[in-house]
Amino acid sequence: MFYIVAADVKTLYPSLYRDTVTKALECALEKHSDYSAEARKIIVELNKICLNHVVTQYGDQLYIQKKTESQPVLQLTAWP
């Protein structure tokens, strides 16, 4: 059974590339977990959602980070 939850990420490592994070997570889940292939796929997809829908707050303003897959999270352009 899976539950979808919201998380407030305080420290998102901004210098990591999304594709590198995804590949590392896939490898770690395959080699070091007992999750089924379907469960691993769901976890990886949920991770992609988290990385691709980053909202940051500066003061009272919220910003949605626009992205490209080839950039690390730090190099994203923020749009209110």
N, C-alpha and C positions, 0 to 999 in steps of 0.2 A: 504494500500500500504506500502511496506517495501523497505528500501534502505540499501544496504550493504556498509559500510564505513570502512575506516582504522582509527585506533586511536593510538595515541602516549601516552601510559600510563606512567606517571611520577612516580607515587607511587603505586606499586602493593603490597598489604599487604602480605608479604612473609610467615607469620606464619599461614595463613589460609589454611585449608585442602580443596582440590577441591570438594570432595563429600559433605562437610559441606556447602560450598558456594552454590553448586548446589541445595541442599535440601532447604536451606534458601531462595534462589531466587524463587524456585518453590512455596514454601509456601506463600511468600510475594505477588507474582503475583496472586496466586489463591484467597487469602483472601482480598487483598487490591488494586486490579486493575479491570478495566473494559475490559481488553483484552479478546478476545475469547480464547478458549482452543488451537486452532491452533496457534494463535499469541504468547501465552505463551510458547508453545513448541518451536517455532522458536527462541524466546528470550533466552530460556535456552540453546538451541543448539549453538547459537552464543556466549554465555558466555563460554561454554565448549571449543569452538574453541579458544577463547582468552586465556583461562587458559592453554590450552594444546600446544600452539604455541608461547611461550614467547621467544623473542629475546632481549638480553640485550647488551649494549655497554659499554666497558671499554676502555677508551682512543680512539684509532682509530679502535679497533678490535670489531667485532660483534660476539656474542655467541648465539647458540641455546641451550635452556635448555632442557636436557633430563629428562624425568619424569617417575614416577610411581604414580598411582592414590592414593596410601596410604600415600604419603609423602606430607608435606606442600611445598609450592612453594620455600621457603628458602632452603630446603634441596636437591634441584635439582642439578645435576651435569651439568656444562656448558661445551659445546664443540664448538670450533671454526668451 
